Amino acid sequence: MGLPPEARGWRIVWSMKIRVFVALACLGAQSALADEKVFLEAWKRVNTTFYDKNMRGVDWSAVRDELLPAARAAQTPEETSAVINKALGRLGVSHTAHFVPSQRAYWELVDVFYPRGVPADEPGLGSGPVSFVGAGVATKVIDGKVFAADVYDACPAAAAGLLVGDELIAVDGKPWSDVDAFKEKEGRPVAVTIRRTKDGPTSTVTLTPQRLQPQRTFLRALKGSAKVIEKDGKQIGYVRVRSYANESYQRRLAKLLDKELKDCDALVLDLRAGWGGAQAKYMELFGSLVPNMVFRERGADWSGPVETTSWKKPMVVLIDSDSRSGKEMLAYAFKAMHRATLVGTKTRGAVLGGRGTLLSDGSLLLVAVSDVRVDGQILEGHGVEPDITVERPIPYCRGNDPQLQRGVEVAVERLRRSGT
C-alpha cells in the first residue's frame, strides 16, 4: 500500500533536511580537520626549527596534546591563530608568533620575508609582489578600544588628517579593522568615524584607501618623515625609520642625510615601533669610529669612496617599548659608544633571529631560529634603557609627541655643550 501524497511530501522534506544536516556535518568535520592540520603544521615547524632544541624546558608535546582539541573546535582562521599563539606563548620568547591575512602585521611581515614577492610554489597566498589595500596606520587596542598608534607619512591616513591618539571606531558604519574594512574599497573614499578627545563627540574623516606594498610604503614614509625643525636658532634634522628589514632603508636614510638633512646642526633619529632587521654594519653611517679615508695621486685631486660618508654631528635616538630586534641592537650600540643620547622608554627586549614561513593555508608562522648576543650581552628579555625617560601616552593625545619634543631639546642642549 502506497503512502498518501502528504506523507510522501513529508518524506521528501525530511530527506532533504537529513542531506543538509549530513552536508553541514561533513563541512564541519572538514573544517575541524583543516584547523587541526594547520595547528599541527605550526607545531611541527617549531619543533624542528626553534633555536633551543630543549624548547626552553617546555614539554612541547604536552602543549600539543593540551591545545589540539581547541584547534579542532576553532571556527575561523583567527580562532585557529589564537590557539597557535597560545601554544607559542608557552615558549616565552620573541620572534615566535602566528599571523593571518586579516592583520596588517601579516602583510608587512610577509613582505619582510619575501621581499622579491611570493614564489609560485608557496601555498595559499598567491605568487607575486606582496600588497594589500589599507590606510597606512598602525593601531593598538587599549582598554578594548582601537587607537591610531602610528600614522605613516605620505600614506592615505596621513593625507586624511588622522592623528596618533585618535580612537578609530568605524569604517562606513562598520567596526574598524586594519585590513578587512578596506579590502574591497581601493581608491574609493570611505567615512572613518573617530573620537579625538576622551568622552568627546565622534567625527568623520574621509579617507581613500590604496593598495600598499609594504616595502615601498615604508620607503615613502621614511622620506616623507624627513624634516628640519628650527629650535633656538639651531636646525635639528628629524627622520623616522619604521622598518629596517631591508638594506634599501639604510640606503634611503644615507641619501637623506647626505642631501635634504646635510646642513642640519644635529639629528634626531626615530627608531620607535615598526620592524627591526638592522645590521651592525649600519653603525658605519653614524660612527665617528669610521675613518674618512681619501686619496690623492700626484697631479690629481683628493678623492675617496662615496660610501665613507657618515653623519658625525650630534645625535639623539628615540626609542620606545615597541622598538625591537635590530633596532635594539642599534640603540645598544649608540649608547655603548656614547654616540647618541637615547630618549623615550625601554625597548621591548625582543632580540632573536626569526624566520617567517607561509603555512599550507597561507597564514604566516614566525619562529625564533637563532639566539643573539650583542657584544656578549643578552638583550632578549632585557631591552635597552633610555638615557632620558619620556612617556608618550597614546589615547587621545591628538598627535602630541613629548618624546620628539624632548629629543629636539636634548639635541639643542648637546650643541650648546659642544659650543657649536
Steps between C-alpha positions, in 0.01 A plus 500: 500500500645837393539806721247782470626808311545706815712224659716475188549879523617476860739219407652722230536791744662284768728345241614845393553604862707189568713567192558861606585386852746241369654755263543752781645232724750407228596863451546537874717191510707627206541837673611331821750290306631810322544687830667197654732473199616862526548472876709184465692649208597798715584274796729281287673799342581642843606157625763468226624859457477675840844620606502302825469125445391466864211741434606714798388222735145493364341159438407582141319170443281562803414846364389338173282245675347762727402747228414270211129476604478881497652507152241247380221714647619820329248645254706771328866557400519759778387244759751246372772765514407581860549135596836484319613820671393360836730206435785722382456724803606209724853537360516854637724658236480755222496434124263207551141572395228419249325748269200491266405722201248705698794659686709788367806343662449188285549691175789705628681192627435292189666781308795487741560132432404507131640838387512393134143373509344168595627210285249305294555183704403657833156397633185694553590861428567519128827590335641843420561825687352526848227761525174575676244779502544716808525843657862514618430508872626273778248441777493392862213361703495671841223428750298336224520800265703537180739796480730632230846430642689611191389680184740427215628808320391543137221241532116525483447536876744790519345665194157471665622675815489207742712559809681271739266459795177502299254233608405314183138393526358409160551492123183575303300418811664162568752436781857605421745236378847559357448284190153352449325838524686621189528178300248586228542879513824578322495855365150566637444761774377352826362665814710427808332573833747620763505645850782747566435590865412273790122484549470757222279491190578290196586648164548371148817504291492417131780264402587339168670162552774396261673178404812500713819306435663503845861561394403785268268635769777507761749655257248771410422557868871521583554773243172671595600512866821696438478861612700784651384631837607852600574527872684784679687600187604142422390274218416151623450233238238231563433171324309187596595147395192286548656186356864399478431158349667574167820678401295732278393689814859565600582622149202736504601630843858559385372696202283720721789572735723586206246730334181627664641496855870555439503866616327426832690558823383177666282199427208332676477142371165340581519122553166462677267209423488343154726211401864421573747327272784752532855367469805595706673646195231770482682678783762599242261767377503666843833408648790735560692174535489460123800682348423721204778383266573702186781469249702729277740388234770723354341776297145396593229626737403334826255217447348222704220244499152646532400244761740648759258791549360490853298721733740628765292777656313467834216247511194410705327165448132448590403156633192349663354172620423402141859550376608146431762265360768667285385843614586398857844393384553846351368667816741293708790596271413872507496490879810282548705715263366826650403593146146621576267582785207256524164662577169323561421175680670161537506288184303179473779248565422302186840413358509156339543390142159423346391319185157536340331219307165482324294201615270293280201728560701813412543614861845608620701330772791692654749287692810602697772294333814654650615644831669841490770669706605863452856554623437193713189657654156339503236753393217247463272548797701800624486778242690829497435776752482860377734766633199727551161344570200668340159335479258546211144398590317419176122528567362841399845664484393692185832434332705658779843341528684583825778253413581684178470838673746391769728349238526833319572678829775250581655549156515877558650443847770278351584768245529763773728279711724438200509869418357454151 
